[in-house]
Amino acid sequence: MIKVINDKCKACGECILACPCDVLRMDKETGLATVKYPDDCQLCNLCVYYCPYDAMELTAEKNGKLVLSWS
């Protein structure tokens, strides 16, 4: 599951541009990145990689279940 760490987010939008699944949006009230469509997240880690402020966190859970990859 992807999570935005609001205290670190500077609203630069790099995570939104990096996401190939269109999961993230800018929140109209706070102006910060937010996870709008969590079920569409493929756990690719691109938002974490491209965030220059270390404001993205990725866990190995999706919908409350542990996600394993066999590659």
Secondary structure as GFF3:
##gff-version 3
##sequence-region A 1 71
A	DSSP	beta_strand	2	4	.	.	.	ID=ss1
A	DSSP	alpha_helix	14	18	.	.	.	ID=ss2
A	DSSP	beta_strand	24	26	.	.	.	ID=ss3
A	DSSP	beta_strand	33	35	.	.	.	ID=ss4
A	DSSP	three_ten_helix	38	40	.	.	.	ID=ss5
A	DSSP	alpha_helix	46	50	.	.	.	ID=ss6
A	DSSP	beta_strand	56	58	.	.	.	ID=ss7
A	DSSP	beta_strand	61	62	.	.	.	ID=ss8
A	DSSP	beta_strand	65	66	.	.	.	ID=ss9
###
